[in-house]
Amino acid sequence: MLFYRLRFYIANELIRTNNWSSFVYIVSSDVRDWKAPERADILVSDLLGSFGDNELSPESLDGAQRFLKKDGISIPSSYTSFLQPLTASKLYKDAKEIKEILHSESACVVNMYNVDRLAPSQEVFTFTHPKSFVGESNQRYQKLCFMIPNDTGSAMVHGFAGYFNATLYKDVFLRTESSTATSKLKTWY
């Protein structure tokens, strides 16, 4: 909660120091309950999470689409998630030390320094906003098959790294997928 309050404070400070208060305002509300006074030209979201859809981004942006003008812009306009098998003995050991089974089976955000990526990452899901067909479902299912090269030797798959590539607007991108990552980007944060 503190993280979101800090974001709200920083955004308001940017508005104040740049004298944008006459045309920029921040609404802190649940998108499902808010009643917009008018439709927006631009809808901006930072709900991508570390995997591109793990913070209910598609569902939240779909719900907020009703606030956007017909020719409105959504930022991000699309994003694709990726998975990659890896071996990470330290991460695996640390997760096993916590005796709760749910902890070791849940997604976590870590800096991946001492890992071995066992195969190239593969595309999982793509979401686009605004949707041309509002009734389109966000339910997805994907079955992936990773081919681990013979020269890898013996390795245990400890888990999967999750990445995303996002098109923010036209030719402006943010990419965390390892083979196409945005230059100098160390982490999504």
C-alpha positions in Angstrom: 0.0 0.0 0.0 2.9 2.4 0.8 4.3 1.8 -2.7 1.0 3.0 -4.3 0.8 6.0 -2.0 4.3 6.9 -3.0 3.5 6.7 -6.7 0.4 8.9 -6.1 2.5 11.5 -4.2 5.2 11.6 -6.9 2.7 11.9 -9.7 1.0 14.8 -7.9 4.4 16.5 -7.3 5.1 16.2 -11.1 1.8 17.9 -11.9 2.4 20.6 -9.3 6.0 21.4 -10.3 5.3 21.4 -14.0 2.1 23.5 -13.7 0.0 20.9 -15.3 -2.9 21.1 -12.8 -5.2 22.9 -15.2 -5.2 19.9 -17.6 -3.9 16.9 -15.7 -5.5 15.3 -12.7 -5.1 11.9 -11.0 -8.1 9.9 -10.0 -7.4 7.3 -7.3 -10.4 5.0 -7.4 -11.4 1.5 -8.3 -12.0 1.5 -12.1 -15.2 -0.6 -11.5 -16.8 2.0 -9.4 -15.6 5.3 -10.8 -18.0 7.5 -12.9 -16.0 9.5 -15.5 -17.2 13.1 -16.1 -16.2 12.8 -19.7 -14.3 10.3 -22.0 -10.5 10.4 -22.0 -8.1 11.0 -24.9 -5.4 8.8 -23.3 -5.6 5.9 -20.8 -2.3 5.1 -19.1 -1.7 2.0 -16.9 1.3 0.6 -15.1 -0.4 -2.7 -14.1 1.8 -4.9 -16.3 3.5 -6.7 -13.4 6.6 -8.7 -14.1 4.9 -11.1 -16.5 2.7 -8.8 -18.5 -0.6 -9.9 -17.1 -0.2 -10.9 -13.5 -1.7 -7.7 -12.0 -5.0 -8.1 -13.8 -3.8 -5.7 -16.4 -6.0 -7.1 -19.3 -9.2 -7.1 -17.2 -8.5 -3.7 -15.6 -7.8 -2.1 -19.0 -10.8 -3.7 -20.5 -13.0 -2.3 -17.7 -11.4 1.2 -18.1 -11.9 1.2 -21.9 -15.4 2.5 -21.4 -13.7 5.8 -20.3 -11.8 6.2 -23.6 -12.9 8.2 -26.6 -13.5 6.2 -29.8 -10.1 7.4 -31.2 -8.5 7.3 -27.8 -5.0 5.9 -27.1 -4.2 3.2 -24.6 -0.7 3.0 -23.1 0.4 0.3 -23.2 -1.3 -0.6 -26.5 -0.2 -4.2 -26.4 2.0 -6.6 -24.4 3.2 -10.2 -24.8 4.3 -12.5 -22.0 7.1 -15.1 -22.3 8.3 -18.1 -20.3 11.8 -19.6 -20.1 12.9 -22.7 -18.2 15.8 -22.2 -15.9 17.9 -23.8 -13.3 18.6 -21.7 -10.2 19.9 -23.8 -7.3 20.1 -20.9 -4.8 16.6 -19.7 -5.5 15.4 -23.3 -5.3 17.2 -23.8 -2.0 15.8 -20.6 -0.5 12.3 -21.5 -1.5 12.5 -25.0 -0.1 13.7 -23.6 3.3 10.2 -21.9 3.7 8.0 -24.8 4.7 4.8 -23.5 3.2 4.1 -25.4 -0.1 2.3 -22.4 -1.5 5.4 -20.3 -1.2 7.4 -22.6 -3.4 4.7 -22.9 -6.0 4.0 -19.1 -6.3 5.4 -16.6 -8.6 8.1 -14.3 -7.1 10.1 -11.4 -8.4 13.8 -11.8 -8.1 17.0 -10.6 -9.7 18.3 -13.5 -11.7 22.0 -13.4 -11.4 23.0 -17.0 -10.6 20.7 -18.8 -13.0 21.2 -20.9 -16.2 18.6 -20.3 -18.9 18.1 -23.8 -20.3 16.2 -23.0 -23.5 15.1 -19.9 -25.4 12.0 -18.2 -24.0 8.7 -18.7 -25.8 5.7 -16.5 -26.3 2.7 -17.2 -24.1 -0.1 -14.6 -24.4 -0.7 -11.3 -26.2 -3.2 -8.6 -25.1 -4.1 -5.5 -27.1 -5.8 -2.3 -26.0 -8.2 -0.8 -26.7 -10.0 -3.9 -27.8 -11.9 -3.7 -31.1 -14.5 -6.2 -29.8 -15.4 -5.4 -26.2 -16.9 -8.8 -25.5 -13.6 -10.7 -26.3 -12.6 -13.0 -23.4 -9.2 -12.7 -21.7 -9.2 -16.4 -20.9 -6.1 -18.0 -22.3 -4.5 -21.5 -22.4 -1.1 -22.3 -23.7 0.8 -25.5 -23.9 4.6 -25.0 -24.5 7.3 -27.5 -25.3 10.9 -26.5 -24.6 13.8 -28.2 -26.2 16.8 -28.2 -24.0 20.0 -28.6 -26.1 22.1 -31.8 -25.6 25.2 -29.7 -24.8 23.5 -28.3 -21.7 24.4 -31.5 -19.7 22.5 -32.6 -16.7 20.3 -29.9 -15.2 17.1 -29.7 -13.2 14.4 -27.3 -14.2 13.8 -25.3 -11.0 11.3 -23.0 -12.4 10.4 -20.6 -15.2 11.4 -17.0 -15.8 8.5 -14.8 -16.8 9.1 -11.8 -19.1 7.0 -9.4 -21.2 7.5 -7.1 -24.2 5.2 -4.1 -24.3 4.4 -1.6 -27.0 3.6 1.5 -25.1 2.7 3.7 -28.1 3.6 3.3 -31.8 7.3 2.6 -31.8 8.0 3.1 -28.1 8.7 -0.2 -26.4 9.6 -1.7 -23.0 11.0 -5.2 -23.2 12.1 -7.4 -20.4 12.4 -10.7 -22.4 16.1 -11.6 -22.3 16.9 -11.8 -26.0 15.2 -8.5 -26.9 15.5 -6.6 -23.5 15.4 -2.8 -23.6 19.0 -1.5 -23.4 20.3 -0.9 -19.8 17.1 -2.3 -18.3 18.1 -4.5 -15.3 14.6 -5.1 -13.9 11.0 -4.1 -14.6 11.1 -1.9 -11.5 
